Every structure is written in C-alpha cells, then in structure tokens.
Amino acid sequence: MANLLNRIKDTIEADFHSMLDHKEQKNPISLLNHYLRQCEKEVEKARKLVERQATLQGEFRRELEKARKYAEKRAGQAELANEAAEMDLYEFAKQEQLQFEERADRLSQVMDEAGIELKRLEQKYEKMKHKLKDMSIKRMELMGKENSVRAHHKMDLVLENSSPNQPFNRFDEMESYIDQLEKKVNRDYYMSSIDARFVALEKGVEKQESHSST
C-alpha cells in the first residue's frame, strides 16, 4: 500500500516521459489520458484497500468485545463455582477467564495498531485523490492550450497567406470577388438601362415618323 504513490510517480515521471520521446507519439494529450486512466485504477485499488482495513478494524473490535464479554462471564462463573466449592469448575472457569483476557489484550493492541494504520492509509488515499485531481486539471489545462493552438493555426490559415504564390488571403479573395460581382451587377444594370433608353428612343422616333407621313 505504501508503494502506491511511488508507483504513480514512476508511471508519470519515467514511463510517460520515455514514451513521449518516441517519434510515433504525436498526441501527448491522448497518452496523458491513458496514464490518467491507469492512475484512476490505482486510486480505486487504494480505496478498496482502505475499505478493507476499516473492515478488519471492525472485525478486531467485535472480537475484542466478544473476548471481554466471555472473560467477564468466566470470571462470574469462577466466583460462583468457588462459592459452591466446585473446584474443578472453578479451575476451568479461571483458566478460560485468563485466556479470554489475554486474547482481549492482544486484540486491543492489534486494534489500536490497525486504527493507526487506517488513519495513515486514509491520509495517503486523500493525497492520491488530490494528486489525481491535480493531474486531471493539468490535463484540462493542456487540452485548452492545445485547442487554442489549433484554433489559432486554423484562423491563421484563413487570415494569412497560405502560400507565397497566392497574392491574396481567403478573406481578400472573398472581398475581391464581391467587388467584382457588384461591378458586374452594376454594369449589367447600366447596360440594361441604356438598352431600355435606346428602345424608348427608337419607339419615339418611329412614332414621330408615322405622324409625319400622315
């Protein structure tokens, strides 16, 4: 149990950095996700160990209470047998009383040690959870930076020249296209207006000629 934090440290500081050096690793965030999942498994194992330690302490406590109860019972029976001059029963009860008292003393010591160990394990488990949370936050921070870099890169492709042979960027090309389209529309409109005026003029001339002929 005491080596769990060291195992996480070794996983993060040794294996992780060595694998990052491999040329085929092009996505460190993905690799970090993998190691975080491994760490989550280690934390889950630690949680189960802490729960097991708490369960054992509870079992020690129950056995202690049972031993004390039987010791008191045998002490009362020994007193009763002594008053009744039943010496064989008295000897049996006293021997049982001593055995239960010794067992209770041993269980009391073991339970105290288990309690101290449980507190230590709980403290280390809390540290592991905080460490895992810090790594998760670090992952989100790295993901934010990675997303920002990708966003800037994509925006730069739009805002800046993507090739030295390209005279305009995409926005400039779009603005140029709109300008050309506007000029074409205006020109077509102007030409259509001119044609309409010529048609009206021609009709006016024809009308005048017809009146003159009459």
Number of C-alpha atoms within 10 A of each C-alpha: 12 10 8 17 19 11 13 21 14 12 16 17 11 11 12 17 12 10 13 15 10 9 7 8 12 11 9 16 15 13 15 19 14 13 18 20 13 14 24 17 12 17 22 15 15 23 18 12 17 22 15 13 19 19 12 16 21 15 14 20 18 13 17 23 15 15 21 19 16 18 24 15 15 21 19 16 18 24 15 15 19 16 11 11 11 12 13 12 17 22 14 14 23 20 16 18 24 14 15 22 19 15 18 23 15 13 21 17 14 16 20 15 12 18 17 12 16 20 14 14 21 19 13 18 22 15 14 22 18 12 16 18 14 12 18 15 12 13 17 13 12 15 15 12 12 14 12 12 12 12 12 12 12 12 11 13 14 14 14 14 15 14 10 7 7 10 11 16 17 16 12 15 13 12 12 13 12 12 12 12 12 12 12 12 12 12 12 12 12 12 12 12 12 12 12 12 12 12 12 12 12 12 12 12 12 12 11 11 11 10 9 8 6 5
